Amino acid sequence: MSETTAPVPAPPAVPAPGPVVLHEAYEISADPARLDAARVHHWLSTDSYWAGGRPREKQDRAIAGSLNFGAYHRDTGEIAAYARVVTDYATFAWLCDVYVDRPARGTGLGTALVTAVRDHLEPYGLRRIMLATADAHGVYEKVGFTPLQNPDKWMALGQH
């Protein structure tokens, strides 16, 4: 007698939400049709400490396998900030590649973007949303992130 296993369920359909206005000058959306992948790649590969030199093909694969958020200027529609989430929509998410264009920094847009990400993920009941930052702790603390209670329990492969 052969043993059969139940098929692995497909991940839930994640509808792209309509614009969520969280900032006076910008709207935040997870609609992939709005994303300016070339601009995101330029920002991350030339102006971030964590993705400097990242090839466009690799960035495009990261975008394709992730939930992506953009903050768009309400008057021009131009992207001004970006965040990417890698998640199983059940237990865990990793917030990464958060970037705010230099002219928009200091306006509260970063906090609004991270708030939109947190609020979008809330209905899934994830146990944990993780991130790493070298310099934006204050932004994330405003949204509820805290340092790891037991960092000695965590490990990583391929650290830089």
N, C-alpha and C positions, 0 to 999 in steps of 0.2 A: 504494500500500500504506500503510495507516495504522499508525502506531506505537502499541502499547499499553504501558501501564505496569502494573506490579504494584500491587495495591491496598495502601494504607497499612495496616499491621497495627494493630488496636485495642490500646490500652494493656493491659498485663497485668491480670488480675483481682487485686485487692488485698483479700484476705480480712481482715476485722476480727479482729485477734488477741484472744484471751481476755485477761483481766486479767493484767498483769505486775506483781507486787508488788515494788517497788524501794525502798520506804520503810516504816518501821514503822506509820505511820498511814494511808497512802494506797495505792491501786492505780491503775495507769496503763493506759489502754485507748484504742484507736483505733476503738472501736465507735461509729459515728455515732448510734445510737439512744440512747446515754447522754448525749450532749452537751446542755448547757443553753445554747442559742444566745442566749437573752435575757440570761442572766447574763454570758456572754462579751461580748456587745455592750456591756452596761453597764460592765464593767471597762475595756474598750478605749476606749470613747468618752468616759468620764469620768475615768479614772485612768491613762492612758498618755500619754507625751509624743509618741508616733508616730502615734496614731490618734484623738486628741482630736477629738470632734465627728463622727466617722465615722457616717453614717446607718445605721440598722438594715438597710435594704434592701441597701446596699452590703456590709455585714458578712455578711449571709445569702448573697449571691452569692459572696463570698470563701470562706466555709465550704463551699458547694456544689461549688466548683471545686478543693478542696484535700483533702489528707489531714490529719485533725484528731486531736489527742490531748487527752484530759482526764485529770486526776488527781483521783480521787474518794476522799473520806473513807471508810475501811473500815467504820466504824460506821453512818454516816448516809447514805452514797451521794452526798452533796452534792459538787459540783464545787469544787475548791480551786485548780486551775491549768489552764492551757490552752496549747497550742502548735499552730501550723499550718504545714504543709509544702506548697509548690508544687513539683511534680516531674514529670519525664517518665519516671521509673522506669527510665531507661537510662543517662543521663550526668550529670544535674544535679539539684540540689534547692536550694531556698531555704527556710531555716527562718525563720519570722517570727511575729509576734503572740504571742511567749512572754510569759505573764503568770502571776504567782503572787499569789493573794489576800493582802492585807496580813496577816491573822492567821497565815497559814502561812509567811510569809517567815522566813528564818533557820533553818529546820528541815532544810535539805538537799533540799527538795522540787523546787526549780528544777533542781538538778544531776541528781536522779533522773529528772525529766521529759525533760531534754535527752539523758540517757543512753538512755532508752527510745526516743526518736526516732532517735538514731544507730544503735542496735541493730536497730530495725525496718527501717531503710533499708540496712543492711549487705549483706544477700543480693543486692541489686540491682546491686552493683558500681559504684556511681556514681563518677564521676571527681572530683566536687566537691560539697560541701554548703556553701553560703554563708549568711551572716547579717550583720546590721548591728546594733550596739549602741552606745549612748552611755554606759552605766553598769554593764554586767554582764559585763565581760571575764573576771573571775575565775571566774564560773560556767561559761562556755564553755571556758575554758582547762583546767579540771578534766576535761572530756570529750574534749579533744584538739584543739580549735580553736586556731588560731594567727593572728596578723596576716598580711595579704597580703604575700607576698614582694616582689611588684612592683606596688604599687598604681597606678603610673603607666600600666599596661597596661589598667586597667579604666576604663570610662566608663559614664555613666548618662544617661538622658533623663528629664526631669521631676523633677529633684532639688528638695528643699526645704531 
